[in-house]
Amino acid sequence: MNNRFLVLASVALMLGSTAYAAGTVGCDEKLTNALNECQRIVGSLRADKAGQMRVFASDGSEFTAGQAQWMKGQLRLVAKACADGDVADATRRLADVQELLQEHHRSFT
């Protein structure tokens, strides 16, 4: 039962992220690529258990649960701004998310 749920949830997530990225029609390729890269990292932020205060991204970066939720909300607003043709707002919001990601980035050297 759990495996079936995980498979269905994974498929739904993939379909949702594809539709989400398709909403960036009004933005140029550079902005869309930057958005997709941020979505990949922010999308990997998952709490391992309910109520977890710290979450980790696929690149090893550590965030609070509040920061993760804020970034997810900002990326939704970026996609909406692109769909609405408001490139300036999309660029500003994406830069804010990229700044937070950069501040928490962990390099593996």
C-alpha positions in Angstrom: 0.0 0.0 0.0 2.8 2.5 0.9 4.7 1.7 -2.3 1.6 2.4 -4.4 1.1 5.7 -2.6 4.7 6.7 -3.1 4.5 5.9 -6.9 1.3 7.8 -7.3 2.7 10.8 -5.3 5.8 10.8 -7.4 3.9 10.8 -10.7 1.6 13.5 -9.4 4.6 15.6 -8.4 6.3 15.2 -11.8 3.2 16.1 -13.6 2.6 19.1 -11.4 6.1 20.4 -11.8 5.8 20.0 -15.6 2.6 22.0 -15.6 4.2 24.5 -13.2 7.2 25.1 -15.4 4.9 25.5 -18.5 3.4 28.6 -16.8 6.6 30.5 -17.6 5.6 31.4 -21.1 6.1 35.1 -20.7 9.7 34.9 -19.5 12.8 34.5 -21.6 14.8 31.4 -21.8 17.5 32.6 -19.3 14.9 33.4 -16.7 13.0 30.2 -17.3 16.2 28.1 -17.0 17.1 29.9 -13.7 13.6 29.3 -12.4 13.8 25.6 -13.3 17.2 25.3 -11.5 15.7 26.9 -8.4 12.7 24.7 -8.6 14.9 21.6 -8.7 16.7 22.6 -5.5 13.7 24.0 -3.6 11.6 21.0 -4.7 14.1 18.7 -3.0 13.4 20.3 0.4 11.5 17.7 2.3 11.0 17.1 6.0 12.0 13.6 7.0 9.4 13.6 9.7 6.4 15.8 10.7 7.3 18.9 12.6 11.0 18.9 11.5 12.5 22.4 11.9 15.5 21.9 9.6 15.3 20.6 6.0 18.0 19.7 3.6 18.2 20.3 -0.2 19.6 17.8 -2.7 22.9 19.8 -2.7 23.3 19.5 1.1 22.1 23.1 1.9 20.2 23.4 5.1 17.1 25.6 5.6 14.5 26.2 8.2 11.0 24.8 7.4 9.8 28.4 7.1 12.5 29.4 4.6 11.6 26.3 2.5 7.9 27.3 2.5 8.7 30.9 1.7 10.9 29.8 -1.3 8.2 27.5 -2.6 5.7 30.3 -2.4 8.0 32.8 -4.1 8.7 30.3 -7.0 4.9 29.9 -7.5 4.6 33.7 -7.7 7.5 33.8 -10.2 5.7 31.4 -12.4 2.5 33.4 -12.1 4.4 36.6 -12.9 5.9 35.0 -16.0 2.5 33.8 -17.1 1.1 37.3 -16.6 3.9 38.8 -18.5 5.4 40.7 -15.5 9.0 39.9 -16.1 10.3 42.6 -13.7 8.4 41.1 -10.8 9.4 37.6 -11.8 13.1 38.6 -12.0 13.0 40.4 -8.6 11.4 37.5 -6.8 13.7 34.9 -8.4 16.7 37.0 -7.4 15.5 36.9 -3.8 15.2 33.1 -3.8 18.6 32.7 -5.5 20.2 34.9 -2.9 18.8 32.8 -0.1 19.9 29.6 -1.9 23.4 31.1 -2.4 23.7 32.1 1.3 23.0 28.5 2.3 24.8 26.7 -0.5 27.2 23.9 0.6 30.0 23.1 -1.7 31.5 19.7 -1.7 35.2 20.3 -1.9 
